[in-house]
Amino acid sequence: MPRLPLLLSAGSAVCRVFLAFFIAGMALPGFGQAFTEVGTSIPGLRYPSIAWGDFDNDGDLDLLVAGDAGAGAITRIYRNQNREFFDIQANLPGTSDGAVAWGDYTGDGWLDFAITGTGTAGRISRIYRNNGNSTFTDINAGLPGLEASTLAWGDYDNDGDLDLFLTGYTGSAYVGAIYRNLGNDLFVDSGITTVRGGASPSAQWWISILMATTISGWRASPQTPPRGKARGCIATTMASSQTSAA
């Protein structure tokens, strides 16, 4: 029976996780699906960013969560164990008003991730490499720190590895840049100047359209959560719904 998890976070006291069971003729007429809430200890967040991904290659989707929890910004990875979610204590800088996205930029079969936002470490944009043992290493990619930001992975130059697009606000200027993956944890600004930076709640949707139509060769799957041993990018729910409606 195929299942699709759903995470809701909109500044409520508790972040809620649901499992959707797709069964013809079940639940609401015309929808064919029902949702069962899964109890979690994930806090409710303001200005949140969330992404599903199987970082530990155990066959189920885990959660990368960032946002303002009220007492301060957090960034956490929750491991999915039999539909229960446990903080792996990854010791990541807390961020909000940014974005998170899984992507296997090394091609080693383990999901890495990128993160932007502002919080305990100021404005940041970082790439973390998955060490394969439930720990992650900041590769010190030298990206501009951004708030009101978003990002997306995709192989724009068709060389077989994932590159990174960033857009947001540095505190003094808007940035929109594609960083080319050179391998060995090295990313350089591609120099593409036709991409405009901005800060907007619908920026991820525009990224999806841009990568699908403007930059030749960009391969992205915004509606499919990435799993280990499968490379790709993930977009927000807003991106998926608006792209589908287009």
Backbone as CSV, one residue per row, in Angstrom:
resi,resn,N_x,N_y,N_z,CA_x,CA_y,CA_z,C_x,C_y,C_z
1,MET,0.848,-1.185,0.000,0.000,0.000,0.000,0.886,1.239,0.000
2,PRO,0.935,2.024,-1.072,1.807,3.200,-1.122,1.379,4.254,-0.127
3,ARG,2.376,4.901,0.495,2.099,5.934,1.487,2.972,7.144,1.221
4,LEU,2.420,8.308,1.459,3.165,9.549,1.291,3.069,10.345,2.580
5,PRO,4.205,10.659,3.220,4.152,11.434,4.458,3.940,12.909,4.179
6,LEU,3.319,13.585,5.128,3.042,15.012,5.021,3.424,15.675,6.323
7,LEU,4.166,16.778,6.244,4.541,17.530,7.435,3.928,18.910,7.364
8,LEU,3.251,19.307,8.432,2.636,20.622,8.506,3.322,21.429,9.593
9,SER,3.693,22.674,9.282,4.261,23.587,10.266,3.901,25.006,9.867
10,ALA,3.134,25.687,10.708,2.720,27.052,10.381,2.646,27.893,11.639
11,GLY,3.662,27.766,12.475,3.710,28.562,13.683,2.816,28.020,14.787
12,SER,2.321,26.794,14.635,1.481,26.200,15.662,2.358,25.725,16.808
13,ALA,1.722,25.321,17.910,2.482,24.883,19.067,3.210,23.580,18.803
14,VAL,2.693,22.773,17.917,3.288,21.477,17.630,3.384,21.298,16.132
15,CYS,4.524,20.783,15.685,4.688,20.442,14.278,4.081,19.061,14.081
16,ARG,3.216,18.904,13.100,2.468,17.666,12.963,2.864,16.883,11.727
17,VAL,2.990,15.581,11.892,3.321,14.686,10.797,2.144,13.759,10.559
18,PHE,1.770,13.602,9.295,0.668,12.741,8.925,1.159,11.723,7.906
19,LEU,0.531,10.543,7.900,0.751,9.566,6.852,-0.500,9.510,5.993
20,ALA,-0.315,9.593,4.690,-1.442,9.550,3.769,-1.536,8.165,3.164
21,PHE,-2.694,7.561,3.233,-2.922,6.259,2.656,-3.768,6.432,1.405
22,PHE,-3.203,6.099,0.256,-3.900,6.291,-1.001,-4.676,5.024,-1.338
23,ILE,-5.971,5.076,-1.137,-6.838,3.945,-1.412,-8.044,4.453,-2.177
24,ALA,-8.308,3.890,-3.328,-9.431,4.342,-4.149,-10.734,4.205,-3.376
25,GLY,-11.525,5.274,-3.401,-12.840,5.236,-2.776,-12.832,5.454,-1.286
26,MET,-11.668,5.776,-0.697,-11.580,5.953,0.744,-11.440,7.435,1.067
27,ALA,-11.837,7.826,2.261,-11.708,9.204,2.752,-12.629,10.140,2.006
28,LEU,-12.218,11.393,1.826,-13.083,12.407,1.262,-13.388,12.112,-0.202
29,PRO,-14.636,12.281,-0.623,-14.978,12.063,-2.035,-14.150,12.955,-2.934
30,GLY,-13.623,12.370,-3.978,-12.837,13.128,-4.926,-11.361,13.213,-4.595
31,PHE,-10.989,12.815,-3.361,-9.578,12.874,-2.976,-8.955,11.481,-2.911
32,GLY,-9.680,10.485,-2.401,-9.176,9.125,-2.360,-8.008,8.938,-1.422
33,GLN,-7.934,9.702,-0.324,-6.835,9.549,0.609,-7.282,9.970,1.995
34,ALA,-6.620,9.396,3.000,-6.877,9.750,4.387,-5.544,9.997,5.074
35,PHE,-5.558,10.830,6.113,-4.339,11.164,6.826,-4.486,10.762,8.290
36,THR,-3.469,10.102,8.814,-3.431,9.714,10.215,-2.286,10.452,10.889
37,GLU,-2.586,11.207,11.942,-1.534,11.968,12.604,-0.571,11.049,13.335
38,VAL,0.717,11.352,13.211,1.772,10.622,13.901,2.330,11.528,14.989
39,GLY,2.274,11.091,16.236,2.774,11.913,17.325,4.281,12.097,17.241
40,THR,4.748,13.345,17.374,6.183,13.627,17.360,6.506,14.673,18.411
41,SER,7.796,14.815,18.682,8.268,15.851,19.601,8.828,17.043,18.831
42,ILE,8.580,17.114,17.524,9.080,18.218,16.714,8.327,19.487,17.102
43,PRO,9.023,20.556,17.473,8.323,21.764,17.921,7.683,22.513,16.764
44,GLY,6.650,23.274,17.068,6.085,24.179,16.087,7.084,25.281,15.775
45,LEU,7.119,25.713,14.518,8.150,26.650,14.084,7.561,27.820,13.323
46,ARG,8.216,28.973,13.469,7.892,30.165,12.691,8.984,30.351,11.640
47,TYR,8.610,30.828,10.462,9.539,30.954,9.340,10.294,29.641,9.107
48,PRO,9.558,28.541,8.946,10.216,27.235,8.897,10.686,26.831,7.506
49,SER,11.592,25.863,7.489,12.001,25.159,6.279,12.049,23.683,6.624
50,ILE,11.505,22.847,5.760,11.449,21.418,6.035,11.739,20.638,4.766
51,ALA,12.350,19.480,4.912,12.640,18.638,3.757,12.691,17.174,4.179
52,TRP,12.026,16.329,3.388,12.097,14.888,3.577,13.305,14.335,2.828
53,GLY,13.956,13.321,3.404,15.044,12.645,2.717,15.551,11.474,3.541
54,ASP,15.936,10.405,2.886,16.422,9.208,3.578,17.938,9.317,3.765
55,PHE,18.359,10.069,4.765,19.788,10.362,4.918,20.592,9.145,5.368
56,ASP,19.929,8.168,6.039,20.653,7.020,6.565,20.477,5.749,5.731
57,ASN,19.815,5.875,4.580,19.661,4.752,3.639,19.018,3.514,4.261
58,ASP,18.045,3.739,5.159,17.361,2.585,5.747,16.005,2.328,5.102
59,GLY,15.685,3.085,4.042,14.476,2.810,3.280,13.271,3.636,3.656
60,ASP,13.377,4.507,4.690,12.253,5.383,5.014,12.732,6.830,5.100
61,LEU,11.787,7.756,4.970,12.121,9.180,4.884,12.297,9.807,6.262
62,ASP,13.399,10.508,6.418,13.703,11.256,7.624,13.407,12.738,7.375
63,LEU,13.592,13.570,8.401,13.221,14.980,8.298,14.385,15.908,8.640
64,LEU,14.560,16.921,7.813,15.446,18.032,8.102,14.555,19.244,8.365
65,VAL,14.675,19.843,9.542,13.751,20.878,10.000,14.533,22.083,10.507
66,ALA,14.129,23.279,10.092,14.741,24.509,10.592,13.669,25.564,10.783
67,GLY,13.877,26.462,11.749,12.928,27.544,11.978,13.052,28.119,13.373
68,ASP,12.239,29.130,13.638,12.216,29.803,14.931,11.248,29.065,15.849
69,ALA,11.786,28.473,16.911,10.971,27.686,17.838,10.415,28.519,18.981
70,GLY,10.616,29.833,18.949,10.113,30.707,20.004,11.229,31.154,20.924
71,ALA,11.981,30.188,21.448,13.114,30.516,22.314,14.386,30.734,21.507
72,GLY,14.286,30.583,20.203,15.441,30.742,19.329,15.320,29.847,18.110
73,ALA,16.192,30.064,17.147,16.159,29.276,15.915,16.797,27.907,16.136
74,ILE,16.281,26.909,15.430,16.830,25.560,15.512,17.032,25.007,14.105
75,THR,17.928,24.047,13.976,18.056,23.211,12.785,18.320,21.804,13.283
76,ARG,17.441,20.881,12.928,17.552,19.519,13.439,17.271,18.498,12.350
77,ILE,17.857,17.341,12.529,17.567,16.192,11.671,16.885,15.139,12.535
78,TYR,15.717,14.705,12.100,14.955,13.693,12.817,14.981,12.382,12.043
79,ARG,15.480,11.337,12.707,15.518,10.009,12.105,14.160,9.322,12.249
80,ASN,13.673,8.744,11.172,12.414,8.009,11.159,12.683,6.557,11.538
81,GLN,12.169,6.146,12.682,12.289,4.763,13.128,10.900,4.232,13.444
82,ASN,10.378,3.423,12.502,9.046,2.825,12.686,7.990,3.889,12.959
83,ARG,8.031,4.982,12.155,7.067,6.079,12.234,7.228,6.942,13.478
84,GLU,8.312,6.784,14.198,8.652,7.683,15.289,9.892,8.464,14.873
85,PHE,9.971,9.727,15.300,11.034,10.610,14.842,11.903,11.036,16.013
86,PHE,13.233,10.821,15.860,14.179,11.076,16.930,15.267,12.042,16.455
87,ASP,15.522,13.083,17.236,16.568,14.053,16.941,17.925,13.353,17.026
88,ILE,18.721,13.416,15.953,20.014,12.732,15.956,21.110,13.592,16.590
89,GLN,20.749,14.780,17.086,21.719,15.658,17.741,22.883,15.983,16.806
90,ALA,22.556,16.534,15.640,23.561,16.798,14.613,24.398,18.040,14.889
91,ASN,24.032,18.827,15.912,24.807,20.008,16.307,24.944,21.007,15.153
92,LEU,23.801,21.375,14.576,23.772,22.306,13.455,23.388,23.708,13.943
93,PRO,23.842,24.750,13.271,23.454,26.111,13.679,21.965,26.347,13.442
94,GLY,21.276,26.905,14.421,19.855,27.182,14.261,19.620,28.273,13.237
95,THR,18.622,28.067,12.373,18.299,29.048,11.342,16.789,29.175,11.177
96,SER,16.379,30.329,10.674,14.995,30.532,10.256,15.014,31.476,9.066
97,ASP,13.840,31.656,8.437,13.713,32.556,7.291,14.710,32.184,6.192
98,GLY,14.826,30.873,5.953,15.752,30.383,4.939,15.209,29.141,4.266
99,ALA,16.093,28.222,3.939,15.686,27.017,3.221,16.635,25.876,3.539
100,VAL,16.130,24.656,3.380,16.949,23.455,3.488,16.616,22.552,2.309
101,ALA,17.599,21.795,1.838,17.362,20.871,0.729,18.395,19.761,0.751
102,TRP,17.898,18.515,0.624,18.776,17.360,0.501,19.252,17.230,-0.945
103,GLY,20.460,16.705,-1.109,20.969,16.394,-2.439,22.314,15.694,-2.319
104,ASP,22.510,14.632,-3.061,23.766,13.873,-3.000,24.776,14.493,-3.963
105,TYR,25.395,15.584,-3.555,26.297,16.305,-4.463,27.604,15.547,-4.684
106,THR,27.952,14.630,-3.771,29.187,13.860,-3.924,29.005,12.626,-4.798
107,GLY,27.749,12.181,-4.971,27.490,10.986,-5.769,27.914,9.709,-5.087
108,ASP,28.029,9.726,-3.751,28.473,8.532,-3.040,27.317,7.699,-2.500
109,GLY,26.072,8.112,-2.811,24.913,7.349,-2.351,24.353,7.800,-1.017
110,TRP,24.962,8.816,-0.402,24.473,9.344,0.870,24.002,10.784,0.671
111,LEU,22.816,11.104,1.171,22.260,12.438,0.984,22.986,13.476,1.824
112,ASP,23.504,14.469,1.159,24.070,15.650,1.796,22.957,16.707,1.851
113,PHE,23.230,17.882,2.394,22.205,18.917,2.367,22.832,20.300,2.349
114,ALA,22.036,21.259,1.880,22.399,22.677,1.901,21.382,23.418,2.758
115,ILE,21.830,24.517,3.366,20.960,25.281,4.255,21.283,26.768,4.140
116,THR,20.247,27.598,4.182,20.405,29.042,4.255,19.496,29.571,5.359
117,GLY,19.754,30.803,5.803,18.890,31.424,6.796,19.682,32.260,7.776
118,THR,18.981,32.762,8.770,19.613,33.588,9.790,19.254,33.067,11.170
119,GLY,20.190,33.199,12.105,19.943,32.688,13.453,21.156,32.803,14.341
120,THR,21.480,31.723,15.032,22.523,31.743,16.049,23.900,32.088,15.480
121,ALA,24.133,31.780,14.212,25.425,32.066,13.583,25.344,33.239,12.608
122,GLY,24.286,34.049,12.701,24.079,35.137,11.748,23.511,34.593,10.451
123,ARG,23.691,35.322,9.365,23.232,34.842,8.056,24.210,33.790,7.544
124,ILE,23.660,32.663,7.101,24.537,31.604,6.609,24.002,31.017,5.315
125,SER,24.895,30.421,4.554,24.583,29.518,3.447,25.672,28.457,3.490
126,ARG,25.289,27.238,3.779,26.289,26.185,3.987,25.886,24.891,3.292
127,ILE,26.895,24.101,3.009,26.699,22.755,2.473,27.312,21.770,3.462
128,TYR,26.526,20.761,3.824,26.992,19.735,4.755,27.098,18.391,4.037
129,ARG,28.255,17.767,4.148,28.491,16.447,3.566,28.099,15.357,4.560
130,ASN,27.364,14.364,4.060,26.948,13.220,4.856,28.133,12.256,4.991
131,ASN,28.562,11.987,6.228,29.696,11.102,6.462,29.330,9.632,6.475
132,GLY,28.018,9.335,6.341,27.582,7.950,6.289,27.429,7.286,7.636
133,ASN,27.603,8.043,8.707,27.493,7.477,10.063,26.620,8.353,10.960
134,SER,25.646,9.030,10.343,24.718,9.928,11.045,25.409,11.196,11.551
135,THR,26.535,11.545,10.949,27.175,12.830,11.219,27.357,13.567,9.901
136,PHE,27.477,14.903,10.003,27.588,15.750,8.817,28.721,16.757,9.024
137,THR,29.434,17.061,7.937,30.564,17.971,7.991,30.326,19.185,7.114
138,ASP,30.484,20.380,7.695,30.425,21.625,6.942,31.646,21.678,6.032
139,ILE,31.426,21.779,4.711,32.550,21.747,3.779,33.167,23.128,3.567
140,ASN,32.641,24.148,4.274,33.169,25.511,4.142,33.204,25.940,2.677
141,ALA,32.013,25.926,2.068,31.897,26.176,0.635,32.115,27.637,0.252
142,GLY,32.113,28.542,1.232,32.357,29.944,0.922,31.200,30.639,0.232
143,LEU,29.966,30.232,0.538,28.778,30.826,-0.062,28.360,32.072,0.714
144,PRO,27.700,33.035,0.069,27.251,34.236,0.786,26.124,33.908,1.765
145,GLY,26.236,34.407,2.990,25.178,34.186,3.969,23.914,34.927,3.571
146,LEU,22.756,34.215,3.646,21.505,34.777,3.148,20.365,34.594,4.136
147,GLU,19.466,35.563,4.154,18.173,35.430,4.812,17.091,35.632,3.758
148,ALA,15.819,35.446,4.159,14.702,35.539,3.201,15.100,34.821,1.915
149,SER,15.557,33.601,2.064,16.274,32.910,0.995,15.678,31.548,0.687
150,THR,16.113,31.008,-0.427,15.757,29.649,-0.797,16.837,29.111,-1.725
151,LEU,16.750,27.823,-2.033,17.801,27.166,-2.804,17.254,25.930,-3.490
152,ALA,18.034,25.396,-4.417,17.650,24.165,-5.114,18.890,23.505,-5.701
153,TRP,18.927,22.167,-5.634,19.975,21.377,-6.268,19.551,21.015,-7.689
154,GLY,20.530,20.906,-8.577,20.254,20.448,-9.932,21.537,20.414,-10.749
155,ASP,21.614,19.535,-11.722,22.821,19.406,-12.546,22.668,20.265,-13.802
156,TYR,22.949,21.559,-13.688,22.672,22.471,-14.791,23.630,22.278,-15.969
157,ASP,24.840,21.758,-15.709,25.831,21.630,-16.777,25.977,20.204,-17.299
158,ASN,25.095,19.311,-16.829,25.068,17.926,-17.327,26.409,17.205,-17.205
159,ASP,27.135,17.475,-16.121,28.403,16.779,-15.932,28.301,15.629,-14.945
160,GLY,27.067,15.357,-14.478,26.838,14.189,-13.639,26.840,14.448,-12.150
161,ASP,27.066,15.688,-11.723,26.972,15.979,-10.294,26.072,17.186,-10.053
162,LEU,25.590,17.308,-8.833,24.614,18.333,-8.495,25.281,19.675,-8.223
163,ASP,24.739,20.704,-8.841,25.137,22.081,-8.598,24.071,22.721,-7.700
164,LEU,24.319,23.957,-7.263,23.429,24.585,-6.288,23.047,25.989,-6.724
165,PHE,21.731,26.269,-6.686,21.223,27.622,-6.940,20.785,28.246,-5.621
166,LEU,21.208,29.498,-5.390,20.847,30.236,-4.188,20.229,31.566,-4.567
167,THR,19.241,32.006,-3.799,18.735,33.361,-3.933,18.267,33.856,-2.573
168,GLY,18.497,35.149,-2.301,18.100,35.706,-1.016,18.752,37.061,-0.785
169,TYR,18.767,37.475,0.478,19.220,38.811,0.858,20.409,38.714,1.807
170,THR,21.487,39.433,1.504,22.703,39.386,2.305,22.691,40.367,3.471
171,GLY,21.698,41.256,3.503,21.673,42.347,4.463,21.934,43.674,3.795
172,SER,22.512,43.608,2.585,22.771,44.839,1.831,22.441,44.700,0.350
173,ALA,22.270,43.466,-0.115,22.015,43.245,-1.543,21.280,41.927,-1.740
174,TYR,20.552,41.838,-2.859,19.900,40.593,-3.239,20.846,39.766,-4.103
175,VAL,20.861,38.473,-3.852,21.764,37.565,-4.551,20.961,36.506,-5.289
176,GLY,21.373,36.202,-6.491,20.849,35.061,-7.224,22.002,34.456,-8.002
177,ALA,22.452,33.280,-7.619,23.664,32.732,-8.217,23.595,31.210,-8.294
178,ILE,24.209,30.674,-9.335,24.360,29.225,-9.490,25.809,28.874,-9.185
179,TYR,25.997,27.950,-8.263,27.335,27.517,-7.883,27.618,26.135,-8.485
180,ARG,28.661,26.091,-9.281,29.027,24.868,-9.994,29.836,23.939,-9.089
181,ASN,29.453,22.675,-9.106,30.128,21.638,-8.339,31.339,21.148,-9.132
182,LEU,32.536,21.408,-8.611,33.770,20.984,-9.282,34.286,19.650,-8.771
183,GLY,33.610,19.086,-7.778,34.093,17.867,-7.147,35.019,18.184,-5.988
184,ASN,35.279,17.183,-5.154,36.180,17.352,-4.005,35.741,18.483,-3.086
185,ASP,34.428,18.636,-2.909,33.845,19.632,-2.000,34.095,21.071,-2.431
186,LEU,34.333,21.288,-3.725,34.581,22.631,-4.226,33.393,23.128,-5.046
187,PHE,32.899,24.345,-4.720,31.830,24.995,-5.462,32.293,26.386,-5.850
188,VAL,32.070,26.765,-7.112,32.445,28.101,-7.574,31.252,28.753,-8.256
189,ASP,31.177,30.075,-8.154,30.129,30.824,-8.829,30.257,30.594,-10.334
190,SER,29.172,30.175,-10.962,29.200,29.854,-12.384,29.382,31.095,-13.247
191,GLY,29.093,32.272,-12.673,29.203,33.505,-13.444,28.000,33.792,-14.313
192,ILE,26.974,32.940,-14.234,25.752,33.184,-14.996,25.078,34.431,-14.441
193,THR,24.873,35.418,-15.278,24.363,36.719,-14.818,22.912,36.955,-15.194
194,THR,22.280,35.988,-15.841,20.883,36.167,-16.245,19.916,35.809,-15.128
195,VAL,20.425,35.315,-14.001,19.599,34.966,-12.846,19.548,36.151,-11.903
196,ARG,18.356,36.592,-11.548,18.193,37.726,-10.641,17.898,37.240,-9.234
197,GLY,18.529,37.873,-8.264,18.281,37.529,-6.879,17.015,38.183,-6.370
198,GLY,16.459,37.619,-5.298,15.266,38.200,-4.709,14.935,37.526,-3.403
199,ALA,13.992,38.092,-2.686,13.517,37.526,-1.431,12.007,37.517,-1.488
200,SER,11.427,36.334,-1.566,9.982,36.219,-1.732,9.520,34.874,-1.222
201,PRO,8.322,34.790,-0.585,7.826,33.503,-0.126,7.565,32.529,-1.260
202,SER,7.430,33.036,-2.492,7.184,32.137,-3.620,8.438,31.925,-4.457
203,ALA,9.606,32.260,-3.891,10.850,32.154,-4.664,11.124,30.729,-5.111
204,GLN,10.771,29.734,-4.272,11.065,28.346,-4.643,10.296,27.943,-5.906
205,TRP,9.082,28.455,-6.034,8.312,28.151,-7.252,9.025,28.689,-8.471
206,TRP,9.528,29.947,-8.368,10.232,30.534,-9.496,11.498,29.773,-9.810
207,ILE,12.155,29.248,-8.795,13.338,28.420,-9.040,12.957,27.192,-9.848
208,SER,11.851,26.550,-9.477,11.418,25.354,-10.198,11.159,25.666,-11.668
209,ILE,10.468,26.782,-11.924,10.184,27.169,-13.304,11.478,27.501,-14.039
210,LEU,12.363,28.257,-13.364,13.621,28.652,-13.978,14.439,27.443,-14.391
211,MET,14.573,26.490,-13.480,15.414,25.344,-13.768,14.781,24.431,-14.815
212,ALA,13.473,24.444,-14.900,12.797,23.581,-15.863,12.785,24.173,-17.266
213,THR,12.840,25.512,-17.373,12.608,26.124,-18.678,13.720,27.027,-19.182
214,THR,14.488,27.645,-18.264,15.432,28.674,-18.689,16.838,28.137,-18.904
215,ILE,17.321,27.340,-17.961,18.696,26.871,-18.034,18.720,25.483,-18.655
216,SER,19.249,25.377,-19.831,19.264,24.113,-20.558,20.020,23.057,-19.779
217,GLY,19.403,21.890,-19.654,20.073,20.767,-19.032,19.831,20.615,-17.556
218,TRP,19.136,21.572,-16.924,18.882,21.446,-15.483,17.912,20.306,-15.241
219,ARG,18.293,19.404,-14.340,17.443,18.262,-14.037,17.032,18.342,-12.575
220,ALA,15.737,18.504,-12.362,15.247,18.624,-10.999,13.925,17.895,-10.871
221,SER,13.663,17.350,-9.661,12.413,16.641,-9.403,11.800,17.175,-8.134
222,PRO,11.169,18.364,-8.188,10.717,19.021,-6.972,9.586,18.306,-6.270
223,GLN,8.907,17.352,-6.933,7.771,16.708,-6.294,8.130,15.354,-5.699
224,THR,9.397,14.940,-5.764,9.800,13.642,-5.268,10.836,13.795,-4.166
225,PRO,10.512,13.418,-2.907,11.509,13.506,-1.846,12.692,12.606,-2.165
226,PRO,13.925,13.083,-2.010,15.077,12.271,-2.353,15.354,11.198,-1.331
227,ARG,15.851,10.070,-1.788,16.292,8.990,-0.930,17.783,8.791,-1.139
228,GLY,18.401,8.132,-0.186,19.787,7.777,-0.370,19.909,6.887,-1.598
229,LYS,21.068,6.943,-2.244,21.350,6.189,-3.454,20.506,6.666,-4.624
230,ALA,19.839,7.805,-4.468,19.082,8.411,-5.570,19.298,9.910,-5.480
231,ARG,19.823,10.500,-6.525,20.212,11.891,-6.462,19.116,12.781,-7.011
232,GLY,19.004,13.989,-6.464,17.998,14.915,-6.957,17.832,16.063,-6.003
233,CYS,16.818,16.875,-6.229,16.587,18.014,-5.356,15.164,17.965,-4.853
234,ILE,14.899,18.752,-3.846,13.562,18.792,-3.272,13.125,20.241,-3.163
235,ALA,11.882,20.496,-3.455,11.331,21.838,-3.334,10.259,21.832,-2.259
236,THR,9.754,22.994,-1.932,8.741,23.097,-0.904,7.382,22.663,-1.444
237,THR,6.430,22.503,-0.516,5.071,22.165,-0.925,4.502,23.233,-1.847
238,MET,4.836,24.512,-1.582,4.368,25.597,-2.432,4.841,25.397,-3.863
239,ALA,6.099,24.959,-4.005,6.628,24.755,-5.335,5.869,23.654,-6.065
240,SER,5.607,22.554,-5.354,4.923,21.430,-5.987,3.517,21.797,-6.413
241,SER,2.772,22.466,-5.524,1.379,22.771,-5.833,1.269,23.787,-6.939
242,GLN,2.104,24.832,-6.927,1.982,25.850,-7.943,2.475,25.361,-9.285
243,THR,3.531,24.517,-9.267,4.007,23.966,-10.534,2.963,23.072,-11.154
244,SER,2.277,22.279,-10.321,1.237,21.391,-10.833,0.099,22.173,-11.426
245,ALA,-0.191,23.328,-10.843,-1.342,24.106,-11.319,-1.036,24.889,-12.567
246,ALA,0.252,25.048,-12.855,0.637,25.850,-14.003,0.303,25.140,-15.321
